[in-house]
Amino acid sequence: MDEHELRATLVSLLQRVAPEVEPGTLDPRLPLREQVDLDSMDFLNFLISVHERLGVDIPEADYGRLRCLDDLVAYLRPGVGAA
């Protein structure tokens, strides 16, 4: 999975939790929870869906590092084999 596919997958999973998300309006450098008004349970559900879809373990200790789309891509890229 390349970086573009990874980003598209993450946005698709985010839309399952927050259907109002419009991909073109997301800034990959800004915190997701603020951009789409996710509460902590929504964010947890999003991370669980990422784990289930991509098979990458995300320890709870790392949740705070995963604030924006760019953070998620950098964190997940090694685990999904993206170049």
PDB file of N, CA, C and O in Angstrom:
ATOM      1  N   MET A   1       0.853  -1.180   0.000  1.00  0.00           N
ATOM      2  CA  MET A   1       0.000   0.000   0.000  1.00  0.00           C
ATOM      3  C   MET A   1       0.895   1.238   0.000  1.00  0.00           C
ATOM      4  O   MET A   1       1.743   1.402   0.877  1.00  0.00           O
ATOM      5  N   ASP A   2       0.697   2.106  -0.994  1.00  0.00           N
ATOM      6  CA  ASP A   2       1.510   3.319  -1.033  1.00  0.00           C
ATOM      7  C   ASP A   2       0.876   4.400  -0.151  1.00  0.00           C
ATOM      8  O   ASP A   2      -0.205   4.210   0.405  1.00  0.00           O
ATOM      9  N   GLU A   3       1.559   5.516  -0.039  1.00  0.00           N
ATOM     10  CA  GLU A   3       1.098   6.577   0.871  1.00  0.00           C
ATOM     11  C   GLU A   3      -0.269   7.115   0.464  1.00  0.00           C
ATOM     12  O   GLU A   3      -1.106   7.388   1.325  1.00  0.00           O
ATOM     13  N   HIS A   4      -0.503   7.267  -0.821  1.00  0.00           N
ATOM     14  CA  HIS A   4      -1.793   7.772  -1.299  1.00  0.00           C
ATOM     15  C   HIS A   4      -2.924   6.816  -0.907  1.00  0.00           C
ATOM     16  O   HIS A   4      -3.978   7.251  -0.443  1.00  0.00           O
ATOM     17  N   GLU A   5      -2.701   5.528  -1.094  1.00  0.00           N
ATOM     18  CA  GLU A   5      -3.708   4.521  -0.726  1.00  0.00           C
ATOM     19  C   GLU A   5      -3.937   4.508   0.783  1.00  0.00           C
ATOM     20  O   GLU A   5      -5.069   4.364   1.245  1.00  0.00           O
ATOM     21  N   LEU A   6      -2.866   4.657   1.539  1.00  0.00           N
ATOM     22  CA  LEU A   6      -2.980   4.690   2.997  1.00  0.00           C
ATOM     23  C   LEU A   6      -3.816   5.881   3.445  1.00  0.00           C
ATOM     24  O   LEU A   6      -4.703   5.737   4.286  1.00  0.00           O
ATOM     25  N   ARG A   7      -3.537   7.061   2.885  1.00  0.00           N
ATOM     26  CA  ARG A   7      -4.320   8.254   3.231  1.00  0.00           C
ATOM     27  C   ARG A   7      -5.794   8.061   2.867  1.00  0.00           C
ATOM     28  O   ARG A   7      -6.678   8.400   3.654  1.00  0.00           O
ATOM     29  N   ALA A   8      -6.053   7.528   1.697  1.00  0.00           N
ATOM     30  CA  ALA A   8      -7.430   7.302   1.259  1.00  0.00           C
ATOM     31  C   ALA A   8      -8.137   6.320   2.191  1.00  0.00           C
ATOM     32  O   ALA A   8      -9.308   6.509   2.522  1.00  0.00           O
ATOM     33  N   THR A   9      -7.439   5.285   2.610  1.00  0.00           N
ATOM     34  CA  THR A   9      -8.020   4.308   3.542  1.00  0.00           C
ATOM     35  C   THR A   9      -8.333   4.963   4.872  1.00  0.00           C
ATOM     36  O   THR A   9      -9.402   4.733   5.439  1.00  0.00           O
ATOM     37  N   LEU A  10      -7.419   5.774   5.377  1.00  0.00           N
ATOM     38  CA  LEU A  10      -7.643   6.450   6.659  1.00  0.00           C
ATOM     39  C   LEU A  10      -8.850   7.384   6.578  1.00  0.00           C
ATOM     40  O   LEU A  10      -9.671   7.418   7.495  1.00  0.00           O
ATOM     41  N   VAL A  11      -8.959   8.130   5.497  1.00  0.00           N
ATOM     42  CA  VAL A  11     -10.097   9.040   5.342  1.00  0.00           C
ATOM     43  C   VAL A  11     -11.394   8.245   5.246  1.00  0.00           C
ATOM     44  O   VAL A  11     -12.404   8.641   5.829  1.00  0.00           O
ATOM     45  N   SER A  12     -11.381   7.151   4.531  1.00  0.00           N
ATOM     46  CA  SER A  12     -12.566   6.302   4.415  1.00  0.00           C
ATOM     47  C   SER A  12     -12.997   5.765   5.783  1.00  0.00           C
ATOM     48  O   SER A  12     -14.184   5.757   6.106  1.00  0.00           O
ATOM     49  N   LEU A  13     -12.033   5.322   6.574  1.00  0.00           N
ATOM     50  CA  LEU A  13     -12.340   4.827   7.917  1.00  0.00           C
ATOM     51  C   LEU A  13     -12.839   5.951   8.814  1.00  0.00           C
ATOM     52  O   LEU A  13     -13.730   5.744   9.637  1.00  0.00           O
ATOM     53  N   LEU A  14     -12.275   7.119   8.656  1.00  0.00           N
ATOM     54  CA  LEU A  14     -12.727   8.275   9.429  1.00  0.00           C
ATOM     55  C   LEU A  14     -14.175   8.622   9.084  1.00  0.00           C
ATOM     56  O   LEU A  14     -14.955   9.003   9.956  1.00  0.00           O
ATOM     57  N   GLN A  15     -14.522   8.489   7.816  1.00  0.00           N
ATOM     58  CA  GLN A  15     -15.889   8.796   7.386  1.00  0.00           C
ATOM     59  C   GLN A  15     -16.906   7.816   7.961  1.00  0.00           C
ATOM     60  O   GLN A  15     -18.082   8.157   8.092  1.00  0.00           O
ATOM     61  N   ARG A  16     -16.476   6.613   8.304  1.00  0.00           N
ATOM     62  CA  ARG A  16     -17.390   5.662   8.950  1.00  0.00           C
ATOM     63  C   ARG A  16     -17.780   6.131  10.345  1.00  0.00           C
ATOM     64  O   ARG A  16     -18.903   5.910  10.796  1.00  0.00           O
ATOM     65  N   VAL A  17     -16.842   6.779  11.019  1.00  0.00           N
ATOM     66  CA  VAL A  17     -17.086   7.278  12.371  1.00  0.00           C
ATOM     67  C   VAL A  17     -17.733   8.661  12.322  1.00  0.00           C
ATOM     68  O   VAL A  17     -18.575   8.995  13.154  1.00  0.00           O
ATOM     69  N   ALA A  18     -17.331   9.447  11.346  1.00  0.00           N
ATOM     70  CA  ALA A  18     -17.830  10.821  11.192  1.00  0.00           C
ATOM     71  C   ALA A  18     -18.240  11.029   9.738  1.00  0.00           C
ATOM     72  O   ALA A  18     -17.459  11.550   8.943  1.00  0.00           O
ATOM     73  N   PRO A  19     -19.472  10.622   9.382  1.00  0.00           N
ATOM     74  CA  PRO A  19     -19.912  10.685   7.982  1.00  0.00           C
ATOM     75  C   PRO A  19     -19.881  12.077   7.359  1.00  0.00           C
ATOM     76  O   PRO A  19     -19.892  12.214   6.136  1.00  0.00           O
ATOM     77  N   GLU A  20     -19.843  13.092   8.186  1.00  0.00           N
ATOM     78  CA  GLU A  20     -19.832  14.465   7.663  1.00  0.00           C
ATOM     79  C   GLU A  20     -18.475  14.892   7.115  1.00  0.00           C
ATOM     80  O   GLU A  20     -18.362  15.966   6.524  1.00  0.00           O
ATOM     81  N   VAL A  21     -17.450  14.076   7.298  1.00  0.00           N
ATOM     82  CA  VAL A  21     -16.097  14.406   6.839  1.00  0.00           C
ATOM     83  C   VAL A  21     -16.071  14.521   5.321  1.00  0.00           C
ATOM     84  O   VAL A  21     -16.534  13.634   4.604  1.00  0.00           O
ATOM     85  N   GLU A  22     -15.522  15.625   4.852  1.00  0.00           N
ATOM     86  CA  GLU A  22     -15.321  15.843   3.423  1.00  0.00           C
ATOM     87  C   GLU A  22     -13.812  15.794   3.181  1.00  0.00           C
ATOM     88  O   GLU A  22     -13.079  16.665   3.649  1.00  0.00           O
ATOM     89  N   PRO A  23     -13.348  14.775   2.451  1.00  0.00           N
ATOM     90  CA  PRO A  23     -11.908  14.584   2.278  1.00  0.00           C
ATOM     91  C   PRO A  23     -11.158  15.819   1.798  1.00  0.00           C
ATOM     92  O   PRO A  23     -10.042  16.068   2.253  1.00  0.00           O
ATOM     93  N   GLY A  24     -11.730  16.585   0.905  1.00  0.00           N
ATOM     94  CA  GLY A  24     -11.047  17.753   0.365  1.00  0.00           C
ATOM     95  C   GLY A  24     -10.839  18.878   1.354  1.00  0.00           C
ATOM     96  O   GLY A  24     -10.042  19.783   1.107  1.00  0.00           O
ATOM     97  N   THR A  25     -11.548  18.834   2.475  1.00  0.00           N
ATOM     98  CA  THR A  25     -11.426  19.904   3.454  1.00  0.00           C
ATOM     99  C   THR A  25     -10.458  19.579   4.585  1.00  0.00           C
ATOM    100  O   THR A  25     -10.139  20.449   5.395  1.00  0.00           O
ATOM    101  N   LEU A  26      -9.985  18.324   4.649  1.00  0.00           N
ATOM    102  CA  LEU A  26      -9.067  17.940   5.719  1.00  0.00           C
ATOM    103  C   LEU A  26      -7.672  18.481   5.462  1.00  0.00           C
ATOM    104  O   LEU A  26      -7.120  18.317   4.373  1.00  0.00           O
ATOM    105  N   ASP A  27      -7.114  19.120   6.460  1.00  0.00           N
ATOM    106  CA  ASP A  27      -5.716  19.556   6.410  1.00  0.00           C
ATOM    107  C   ASP A  27      -4.903  18.468   7.107  1.00  0.00           C
ATOM    108  O   ASP A  27      -5.107  18.226   8.297  1.00  0.00           O
ATOM    109  N   PRO A  28      -3.992  17.808   6.401  1.00  0.00           N
ATOM    110  CA  PRO A  28      -3.267  16.682   6.986  1.00  0.00           C
ATOM    111  C   PRO A  28      -2.353  17.051   8.144  1.00  0.00           C
ATOM    112  O   PRO A  28      -1.836  16.170   8.831  1.00  0.00           O
ATOM    113  N   ARG A  29      -2.146  18.353   8.367  1.00  0.00           N
ATOM    114  CA  ARG A  29      -1.261  18.796   9.447  1.00  0.00           C
ATOM    115  C   ARG A  29      -2.006  19.253  10.690  1.00  0.00           C
ATOM    116  O   ARG A  29      -1.389  19.477  11.731  1.00  0.00           O
ATOM    117  N   LEU A  30      -3.318  19.395  10.597  1.00  0.00           N
ATOM    118  CA  LEU A  30      -4.108  19.853  11.744  1.00  0.00           C
ATOM    119  C   LEU A  30      -4.733  18.677  12.481  1.00  0.00           C
ATOM    120  O   LEU A  30      -5.047  17.660  11.863  1.00  0.00           O
ATOM    121  N   PRO A  31      -4.919  18.801  13.790  1.00  0.00           N
ATOM    122  CA  PRO A  31      -5.496  17.699  14.563  1.00  0.00           C
ATOM    123  C   PRO A  31      -6.865  17.262  14.020  1.00  0.00           C
ATOM    124  O   PRO A  31      -7.759  18.083  13.813  1.00  0.00           O
ATOM    125  N   LEU A  32      -7.001  15.974  13.799  1.00  0.00           N
ATOM    126  CA  LEU A  32      -8.254  15.421  13.277  1.00  0.00           C
ATOM    127  C   LEU A  32      -9.422  15.680  14.219  1.00  0.00           C
ATOM    128  O   LEU A  32     -10.512  16.042  13.776  1.00  0.00           O
ATOM    129  N   ARG A  33      -9.200  15.497  15.507  1.00  0.00           N
ATOM    130  CA  ARG A  33     -10.295  15.637  16.467  1.00  0.00           C
ATOM    131  C   ARG A  33     -10.888  17.038  16.443  1.00  0.00           C
ATOM    132  O   ARG A  33     -12.079  17.203  16.707  1.00  0.00           O
ATOM    133  N   GLU A  34     -10.098  18.034  16.138  1.00  0.00           N
ATOM    134  CA  GLU A  34     -10.614  19.397  16.061  1.00  0.00           C
ATOM    135  C   GLU A  34     -11.277  19.669  14.716  1.00  0.00           C
ATOM    136  O   GLU A  34     -12.278  20.382  14.648  1.00  0.00           O
ATOM    137  N   GLN A  35     -10.726  19.107  13.655  1.00  0.00           N
ATOM    138  CA  GLN A  35     -11.266  19.356  12.316  1.00  0.00           C
ATOM    139  C   GLN A  35     -12.636  18.733  12.117  1.00  0.00           C
ATOM    140  O   GLN A  35     -13.498  19.310  11.454  1.00  0.00           O
ATOM    141  N   VAL A  36     -12.834  17.568  12.686  1.00  0.00           N
ATOM    142  CA  VAL A  36     -14.105  16.870  12.476  1.00  0.00           C
ATOM    143  C   VAL A  36     -14.882  16.700  13.770  1.00  0.00           C
ATOM    144  O   VAL A  36     -15.859  15.952  13.814  1.00  0.00           O
ATOM    145  N   ASP A  37     -14.462  17.382  14.815  1.00  0.00           N
ATOM    146  CA  ASP A  37     -15.179  17.411  16.083  1.00  0.00           C
ATOM    147  C   ASP A  37     -15.445  16.006  16.625  1.00  0.00           C
ATOM    148  O   ASP A  37     -16.579  15.666  16.966  1.00  0.00           O
ATOM    149  N   LEU A  38     -14.388  15.195  16.700  1.00  0.00           N
ATOM    150  CA  LEU A  38     -14.494  13.852  17.251  1.00  0.00           C
ATOM    151  C   LEU A  38     -14.347  13.901  18.760  1.00  0.00           C
ATOM    152  O   LEU A  38     -13.462  14.576  19.284  1.00  0.00           O
ATOM    153  N   ASP A  39     -15.220  13.183  19.457  1.00  0.00           N
ATOM    154  CA  ASP A  39     -14.999  13.049  20.892  1.00  0.00           C
ATOM    155  C   ASP A  39     -14.040  11.875  21.112  1.00  0.00           C
ATOM    156  O   ASP A  39     -13.650  11.206  20.155  1.00  0.00           O
ATOM    157  N   SER A  40     -13.669  11.631  22.339  1.00  0.00           N
ATOM    158  CA  SER A  40     -12.663  10.602  22.605  1.00  0.00           C
ATOM    159  C   SER A  40     -13.142   9.209  22.194  1.00  0.00           C
ATOM    160  O   SER A  40     -12.337   8.400  21.733  1.00  0.00           O
ATOM    161  N   MET A  41     -14.417   8.914  22.350  1.00  0.00           N
ATOM    162  CA  MET A  41     -14.941   7.607  21.955  1.00  0.00           C
ATOM    163  C   MET A  41     -14.932   7.450  20.436  1.00  0.00           C
ATOM    164  O   MET A  41     -14.600   6.377  19.932  1.00  0.00           O
ATOM    165  N   ASP A  42     -15.288   8.489  19.710  1.00  0.00           N
ATOM    166  CA  ASP A  42     -15.222   8.439  18.246  1.00  0.00           C
ATOM    167  C   ASP A  42     -13.785   8.203  17.781  1.00  0.00           C
ATOM    168  O   ASP A  42     -13.537   7.406  16.876  1.00  0.00           O
ATOM    169  N   PHE A  43     -12.847   8.904  18.409  1.00  0.00           N
ATOM    170  CA  PHE A  43     -11.446   8.752  18.014  1.00  0.00           C
ATOM    171  C   PHE A  43     -10.964   7.340  18.310  1.00  0.00           C
ATOM    172  O   PHE A  43     -10.242   6.748  17.507  1.00  0.00           O
ATOM    173  N   LEU A  44     -11.358   6.795  19.459  1.00  0.00           N
ATOM    174  CA  LEU A  44     -10.999   5.427  19.797  1.00  0.00           C
ATOM    175  C   LEU A  44     -11.591   4.449  18.775  1.00  0.00           C
ATOM    176  O   LEU A  44     -10.900   3.537  18.321  1.00  0.00           O
ATOM    177  N   ASN A  45     -12.847   4.633  18.418  1.00  0.00           N
ATOM    178  CA  ASN A  45     -13.474   3.776  17.418  1.00  0.00           C
ATOM    179  C   ASN A  45     -12.758   3.875  16.072  1.00  0.00           C
ATOM    180  O   ASN A  45     -12.605   2.875  15.371  1.00  0.00           O
ATOM    181  N   PHE A  46     -12.325   5.070  15.718  1.00  0.00           N
ATOM    182  CA  PHE A  46     -11.556   5.260  14.489  1.00  0.00           C
ATOM    183  C   PHE A  46     -10.255   4.465  14.546  1.00  0.00           C
ATOM    184  O   PHE A  46      -9.923   3.757  13.595  1.00  0.00           O
ATOM    185  N   LEU A  47      -9.515   4.574  15.651  1.00  0.00           N
ATOM    186  CA  LEU A  47      -8.245   3.854  15.773  1.00  0.00           C
ATOM    187  C   LEU A  47      -8.461   2.343  15.779  1.00  0.00           C
ATOM    188  O   LEU A  47      -7.639   1.600  15.241  1.00  0.00           O
ATOM    189  N   ILE A  48      -9.539   1.887  16.373  1.00  0.00           N
ATOM    190  CA  ILE A  48      -9.858   0.455  16.352  1.00  0.00           C
ATOM    191  C   ILE A  48     -10.128   0.005  14.918  1.00  0.00           C
ATOM    192  O   ILE A  48      -9.677  -1.064  14.507  1.00  0.00           O
ATOM    193  N   SER A  49     -10.854   0.810  14.165  1.00  0.00           N
ATOM    194  CA  SER A  49     -11.138   0.446  12.772  1.00  0.00           C
ATOM    195  C   SER A  49      -9.855   0.452  11.933  1.00  0.00           C
ATOM    196  O   SER A  49      -9.714  -0.349  11.009  1.00  0.00           O
ATOM    197  N   VAL A  50      -8.931   1.344  12.253  1.00  0.00           N
ATOM    198  CA  VAL A  50      -7.635   1.366  11.557  1.00  0.00           C
ATOM    199  C   VAL A  50      -6.897   0.059  11.841  1.00  0.00           C
ATOM    200  O   VAL A  50      -6.357  -0.571  10.932  1.00  0.00           O
ATOM    201  N   HIS A  51      -6.881  -0.332  13.099  1.00  0.00           N
ATOM    202  CA  HIS A  51      -6.227  -1.592  13.476  1.00  0.00           C
ATOM    203  C   HIS A  51      -6.867  -2.781  12.752  1.00  0.00           C
ATOM    204  O   HIS A  51      -6.168  -3.634  12.206  1.00  0.00           O
ATOM    205  N   GLU A  52      -8.190  -2.827  12.755  1.00  0.00           N
ATOM    206  CA  GLU A  52      -8.888  -3.949  12.125  1.00  0.00           C
ATOM    207  C   GLU A  52      -8.654  -3.991  10.618  1.00  0.00           C
ATOM    208  O   GLU A  52      -8.464  -5.067  10.051  1.00  0.00           O
ATOM    209  N   ARG A  53      -8.666  -2.850   9.977  1.00  0.00           N
ATOM    210  CA  ARG A  53      -8.519  -2.799   8.509  1.00  0.00           C
ATOM    211  C   ARG A  53      -7.083  -3.046   8.063  1.00  0.00           C
ATOM    212  O   ARG A  53      -6.845  -3.747   7.079  1.00  0.00           O
ATOM    213  N   LEU A  54      -6.122  -2.465   8.793  1.00  0.00           N
ATOM    214  CA  LEU A  54      -4.723  -2.525   8.364  1.00  0.00           C
ATOM    215  C   LEU A  54      -3.900  -3.580   9.096  1.00  0.00           C
ATOM    216  O   LEU A  54      -2.805  -3.930   8.657  1.00  0.00           O
ATOM    217  N   GLY A  55      -4.422  -4.084  10.202  1.00  0.00           N
ATOM    218  CA  GLY A  55      -3.700  -5.100  10.957  1.00  0.00           C
ATOM    219  C   GLY A  55      -2.478  -4.586  11.690  1.00  0.00           C
ATOM    220  O   GLY A  55      -1.572  -5.356  12.009  1.00  0.00           O
ATOM    221  N   VAL A  56      -2.446  -3.304  11.954  1.00  0.00           N
ATOM    222  CA  VAL A  56      -1.320  -2.702  12.667  1.00  0.00           C
ATOM    223  C   VAL A  56      -1.750  -2.431  14.107  1.00  0.00           C
ATOM    224  O   VAL A  56      -2.745  -1.750  14.355  1.00  0.00           O
ATOM    225  N   ASP A  57      -0.983  -2.976  15.050  1.00  0.00           N
ATOM    226  CA  ASP A  57      -1.274  -2.720  16.460  1.00  0.00           C
ATOM    227  C   ASP A  57      -0.922  -1.282  16.804  1.00  0.00           C
ATOM    228  O   ASP A  57       0.138  -0.774  16.437  1.00  0.00           O
ATOM    229  N   ILE A  58      -1.836  -0.640  17.518  1.00  0.00           N
ATOM    230  CA  ILE A  58      -1.614   0.739  17.969  1.00  0.00           C
ATOM    231  C   ILE A  58      -1.783   0.731  19.481  1.00  0.00           C
ATOM    232  O   ILE A  58      -2.908   0.784  19.979  1.00  0.00           O
ATOM    233  N   PRO A  59      -0.672   0.665  20.220  1.00  0.00           N
ATOM    234  CA  PRO A  59      -0.771   0.666  21.683  1.00  0.00           C
ATOM    235  C   PRO A  59      -1.401   1.963  22.194  1.00  0.00           C
ATOM    236  O   PRO A  59      -1.194   3.037  21.629  1.00  0.00           O
ATOM    237  N   GLU A  60      -2.159   1.839  23.257  1.00  0.00           N
ATOM    238  CA  GLU A  60      -2.821   3.008  23.835  1.00  0.00           C
ATOM    239  C   GLU A  60      -1.824   4.109  24.177  1.00  0.00           C
ATOM    240  O   GLU A  60      -2.157   5.292  24.106  1.00  0.00           O
ATOM    241  N   ALA A  61      -0.624   3.733  24.541  1.00  0.00           N
ATOM    242  CA  ALA A  61       0.411   4.720  24.878  1.00  0.00           C
ATOM    243  C   ALA A  61       0.760   5.609  23.685  1.00  0.00           C
ATOM    244  O   ALA A  61       1.292   6.704  23.871  1.00  0.00           O
ATOM    245  N   ASP A  62       0.470   5.157  22.466  1.00  0.00           N
ATOM    246  CA  ASP A  62       0.798   5.925  21.263  1.00  0.00           C
ATOM    247  C   ASP A  62      -0.347   6.819  20.785  1.00  0.00           C
ATOM    248  O   ASP A  62      -0.138   7.635  19.889  1.00  0.00           O
ATOM    249  N   TYR A  63      -1.523   6.696  21.339  1.00  0.00           N
ATOM    250  CA  TYR A  63      -2.682   7.455  20.862  1.00  0.00           C
ATOM    251  C   TYR A  63      -2.410   8.952  20.805  1.00  0.00           C
ATOM    252  O   TYR A  63      -2.819   9.618  19.854  1.00  0.00           O
ATOM    253  N   GLY A  64      -1.732   9.482  21.799  1.00  0.00           N
ATOM    254  CA  GLY A  64      -1.455  10.910  21.854  1.00  0.00           C
ATOM    255  C   GLY A  64      -0.553  11.408  20.742  1.00  0.00           C
ATOM    256  O   GLY A  64      -0.552  12.599  20.430  1.00  0.00           O
ATOM    257  N   ARG A  65       0.212  10.513  20.141  1.00  0.00           N
ATOM    258  CA  ARG A  65       1.111  10.882  19.029  1.00  0.00           C
ATOM    259  C   ARG A  65       0.376  10.971  17.704  1.00  0.00           C
ATOM    260  O   ARG A  65       0.916  11.488  16.726  1.00  0.00           O
ATOM    261  N   LEU A  66      -0.840  10.477  17.666  1.00  0.00           N
ATOM    262  CA  LEU A  66      -1.575  10.353  16.413  1.00  0.00           C
ATOM    263  C   LEU A  66      -2.645  11.429  16.306  1.00  0.00           C
ATOM    264  O   LEU A  66      -3.841  11.136  16.292  1.00  0.00           O
ATOM    265  N   ARG A  67      -2.208  12.651  16.232  1.00  0.00           N
ATOM    266  CA  ARG A  67      -3.134  13.774  16.251  1.00  0.00           C
ATOM    267  C   ARG A  67      -3.685  14.134  14.875  1.00  0.00           C
ATOM    268  O   ARG A  67      -4.866  14.456  14.747  1.00  0.00           O
ATOM    269  N   CYS A  68      -2.853  14.082  13.863  1.00  0.00           N
ATOM    270  CA  CYS A  68      -3.288  14.527  12.545  1.00  0.00           C
ATOM    271  C   CYS A  68      -3.075  13.413  11.512  1.00  0.00           C
ATOM    272  O   CYS A  68      -2.447  12.395  11.804  1.00  0.00           O
ATOM    273  N   LEU A  69      -3.594  13.617  10.331  1.00  0.00           N
ATOM    274  CA  LEU A  69      -3.485  12.622   9.275  1.00  0.00           C
ATOM    275  C   LEU A  69      -2.022  12.319   8.945  1.00  0.00           C
ATOM    276  O   LEU A  69      -1.665  11.162   8.728  1.00  0.00           O
ATOM    277  N   ASP A  70      -1.178  13.346   8.907  1.00  0.00           N
ATOM    278  CA  ASP A  70       0.249  13.131   8.647  1.00  0.00           C
ATOM    279  C   ASP A  70       0.892  12.252   9.720  1.00  0.00           C
ATOM    280  O   ASP A  70       1.724  11.399   9.411  1.00  0.00           O
ATOM    281  N   ASP A  71       0.501  12.464  10.991  1.00  0.00           N
ATOM    282  CA  ASP A  71       1.019  11.634  12.089  1.00  0.00           C
ATOM    283  C   ASP A  71       0.644  10.171  11.877  1.00  0.00           C
ATOM    284  O   ASP A  71       1.472   9.274  12.033  1.00  0.00           O
ATOM    285  N   LEU A  72      -0.606   9.948  11.522  1.00  0.00           N
ATOM    286  CA  LEU A  72      -1.086   8.583  11.309  1.00  0.00           C
ATOM    287  C   LEU A  72      -0.356   7.907  10.150  1.00  0.00           C
ATOM    288  O   LEU A  72       0.047   6.749  10.255  1.00  0.00           O
ATOM    289  N   VAL A  73      -0.193   8.622   9.065  1.00  0.00           N
ATOM    290  CA  VAL A  73       0.493   8.051   7.903  1.00  0.00           C
ATOM    291  C   VAL A  73       1.937   7.679   8.276  1.00  0.00           C
ATOM    292  O   VAL A  73       2.392   6.582   7.956  1.00  0.00           O
ATOM    293  N   ALA A  74       2.647   8.572   8.940  1.00  0.00           N
ATOM    294  CA  ALA A  74       4.032   8.300   9.328  1.00  0.00           C
ATOM    295  C   ALA A  74       4.114   7.117  10.284  1.00  0.00           C
ATOM    296  O   ALA A  74       5.035   6.305  10.195  1.00  0.00           O
ATOM    297  N   TYR A  75       3.167   7.019  11.182  1.00  0.00           N
ATOM    298  CA  TYR A  75       3.154   5.937  12.175  1.00  0.00           C
ATOM    299  C   TYR A  75       2.835   4.590  11.531  1.00  0.00           C
ATOM    300  O   TYR A  75       3.451   3.576  11.855  1.00  0.00           O
ATOM    301  N   LEU A  76       1.872   4.590  10.621  1.00  0.00           N
ATOM    302  CA  LEU A  76       1.370   3.346  10.044  1.00  0.00           C
ATOM    303  C   LEU A  76       2.160   2.855   8.837  1.00  0.00           C
ATOM    304  O   LEU A  76       2.174   1.657   8.554  1.00  0.00           O
ATOM    305  N   ARG A  77       2.811   3.755   8.133  1.00  0.00           N
ATOM    306  CA  ARG A  77       3.496   3.404   6.889  1.00  0.00           C
ATOM    307  C   ARG A  77       4.415   2.194   7.033  1.00  0.00           C
ATOM    308  O   ARG A  77       4.338   1.300   6.191  1.00  0.00           O
ATOM    309  N   PRO A  78       5.286   2.107   8.052  1.00  0.00           N
ATOM    310  CA  PRO A  78       6.154   0.929   8.153  1.00  0.00           C
ATOM    311  C   PRO A  78       5.369  -0.375   8.345  1.00  0.00           C
ATOM    312  O   PRO A  78       5.778  -1.426   7.852  1.00  0.00           O
ATOM    313  N   GLY A  79       4.263  -0.304   9.047  1.00  0.00           N
ATOM    314  CA  GLY A  79       3.484  -1.495   9.330  1.00  0.00           C
ATOM    315  C   GLY A  79       2.643  -2.011   8.182  1.00  0.00           C
ATOM    316  O   GLY A  79       2.233  -3.171   8.177  1.00  0.00           O
ATOM    317  N   VAL A  80       2.386  -1.152   7.209  1.00  0.00           N
ATOM    318  CA  VAL A  80       1.563  -1.583   6.059  1.00  0.00           C
ATOM    319  C   VAL A  80       2.408  -1.731   4.803  1.00  0.00           C
ATOM    320  O   VAL A  80       1.875  -1.997   3.725  1.00  0.00           O
ATOM    321  N   GLY A  81       3.701  -1.564   4.928  1.00  0.00           N
ATOM    322  CA  GLY A  81       4.589  -1.807   3.799  1.00  0.00           C
ATOM    323  C   GLY A  81       4.573  -0.729   2.736  1.00  0.00           C
ATOM    324  O   GLY A  81       4.949  -0.988   1.593  1.00  0.00           O
ATOM    325  N   ALA A  82       4.143   0.484   3.090  1.00  0.00           N
ATOM    326  CA  ALA A  82       4.140   1.577   2.109  1.00  0.00           C
ATOM    327  C   ALA A  82       5.555   2.065   1.891  1.00  0.00           C
ATOM    328  O   ALA A  82       6.394   2.045   2.791  1.00  0.00           O
ATOM    329  N   ALA A  83       5.791   2.498   0.683  1.00  0.00           N
ATOM    330  CA  ALA A  83       7.123   3.023   0.345  1.00  0.00           C
ATOM    331  C   ALA A  83       7.232   4.491   0.650  1.00  0.00           C
ATOM    332  O   ALA A  83       8.284   5.091   0.427  1.00  0.00           O
TER     333      ALA A  83
END
